[in-house]
Amino acid sequence: MKTLIALTALVLIVAVNAQYVPIKTECCEKYYQNSIPAHTVKSSVLAFARCRLNAYVFTTPNGKYCVNPKYKWVQEIHAKLKTQRGNRPRRP
């Protein structure tokens, strides 16, 4: 009986804490206008679905850059990363 009560309490604590986990969203306010050298881009993530601006967030050693997915150079870098890692872009 004590085990059942302890297990129920643990489940309740986990359920309550799960409600307060911060949700990571990456939204872009504007596009980075210059091209980024492909060899510096370490990852590519789609901006959060509810963001105003449709963008990829490219991560480089110098920081994160919001880029327009319609640009050919962006599509090429994204395709290269997708091929290298064999995965699809993820949404935060």
Summary of the structure (lengths in Angstrom):
residues: 92
radius of gyration: 19.5
end to end distance: 41.3
largest distance: 65.0
contacts: 205
relative contact order: 0.17
helix: 37%
strand: 15%
